[in-house]
Amino acid sequence: MRKQNGFSREDFFYFLFDLILGLLFTALLTAPALKFFKTHILGYPHDGFEYIWKMWWFRKAWFELGISPSKLAYVNYPYGGYNPHIVASPFVNVLALPLLSW
């Protein structure tokens, strides 16, 4: 029997089972990496370096220099550069701001 919103109780239990199983596997597979969190870059090196740099530049541009993160003052100095892709998806950088202590 389907409820008014289109989901039955059985559908809900399948969803809940998948969610719990996914969270469990995620926790089991990422737990060993937590001891290296402060000293290593997790993930494939090229993407890791790019995101570390973007997080650093996002924080430095906003809070220390007071400029837009898309204005790359330190790249190609003294002329600088412009990269609109840095601010196209700032969600990760904004979430990382409280975690950055450098």
N, C-alpha and C positions, 0 to 999 in steps of 0.2 A: 504494500500500500504506500503510495507516494503522498508526501505532505504537500501543502500548498506551494512551498518554495521549490519543489522539484527534487528534494533530497529525502531519501528514506533513512531510517535509523541505521540500517545496514551500511548505506553509503557513508554515513558519519563515522561508523566504527572502522571501515576500511581507511578512510582519511586519517583518523586518529592513529591507527596502527602504522600507516606509512610515515606519518610525522614522527612518531616515537622511534621507529626503526631508523629513519634518516638521521635524527639527532644523536642516537646512540652510536651509529657508525661514524658520524662526523667527530664525536667526542673521542672515540677509540683511535681514530686515525690521526687526529691532530694533537692528542695529549703528549706524545713523545717530543713534539716540536716545541712545546711550551718552555722546556728547560733551556732552550737556545734562543728564546725570544729577544733577550737584551743584547746578545752578542753576534747573532747571525741574521742574514736576510733570508726569509723563508720563501720558497718558490723558485721558479726558473730565474736565473741571474739577470737576464736582460730586462724583464718586466720588473723585477724587484728593484733594481737600481733606478729605473725610470720613476717608479712610484715613490721611492725614498726621496729622490730629488724633487719631485713635484710637491710632496708634503712639506719638505724643507722650504722650498721657494714660496709656496702659498703662505706659510706662516711668516716668513721674512718680509715678503712684499706687503702683506696686510698690516702687520703689527710693528715692524721696525722701520720700513721705508714709506709706508702710507701710500702705496701705488697699487694699481691693478695687477693681479698675478699674471695677466696675459702680456704685460710689458716686461720684457726680459732685459733688465738693465745690465746684468752681469754677463750675458751671452753676447759675443761679438763686441766687446767693450772697445772704444767709447761710444760706438754708434747704437748699440742695443739691438733689440729685435722685438718682434710682436708675434705671439702665438695664441690665437683665439681658442685653440683646442684645449688649453690648460683649464680655462674656465667654462668650457662646454659641459663638463661633468664634475662639478666641484663637490659632489656629495661625499666621496671618500676623503677628500682633503679636509672638509669641514668636520667630519666625524673623527678624524685623526688629531685634530687640534688639541683636545685635552690630554691626549696620550703623549704628545711630543714634549720632551723636557730639554731638548737641545736647541 
